[in-house]
């Protein structure tokens, strides 16, 4: 399975919804709360995002970046459809 990183922050409703959705699907992921590590904020900016959740699926040229919580796009990127 491709590695999954979800950038989140406290008080973000869509972040909570995405984490719950991933858990329901049985999909492991790494959570990076942007307020816990300043480097994670910089990573988020380098991804072209200014908000959470931002999800990175895969690595390198094969990676997919999803801005916001979009179950359909996540399912497609994770080949669940």
N, C-alpha and C positions, 0 to 999 in steps of 0.2 A: 504494500500500500504506500502511496505517496505521502511524504511528510506534510502535515498541516499545521500552520501557525495562525492563531487568531489574536489580533491586536484588540484589546478591550480597555475599558476603564470603568471604575465604580460609578454606579448610577446610570449606566447605559442600558436602557430597556432592550433595544435590539441585540445588544451583546448577550444579555441573559437568555433571550429567546434563541439565539444561534447556538449557544453552548448547550442548551436543553435539547435542541433539535439534533445536534451532533451526537449527544449522549443517547438519545432515543434510537438513533441509527446504529449505535454501537461503534462509532468512529472515534478513534483516539486522536487527540490534538494537543498541541502545546499552546497554552494561554500566555500572552504577554501583556500584562496590565501596564499601559504606557506611563502611569504615574509611579511605578515601582522602579523603573530604570530609565534614565535620560537617553540612553542609547536606543532604546526601543522607539522613542518618539522620533529620533533621527531616521531610524529604519522606515518608519511609517511615512515620513516625508519623502524619503528616497523612492518609495513605492508610488508616489504621486497622490497620496491620500492625506486628508486633513481631518478625518473622522474615524470613529469606530462603530461597529466592528469592521475591520479590514482583515480579509482572510487570504492567506497565501497557500496554495496547494501545489506541491511539487517544488522542484529546484531548477535553477539555471534557465535555459531557453525553453524548457518544458513546463515552466511554472504558470499558474493561473492566479491572477489577483482579482478578488471580488470585493468591491466597496459596498458596505451595507449588508444587511441580512436579506438574502434572496434565496429561499429554499430551493426553488426550481433551478437556479443557476448552480447552486452548490451540488444538488443531486446530479446535474449534468456533468459538472467538472469531476465529480467523484465516481462517475460512471455507474450511478445507482439506477438510472433509467433504462 
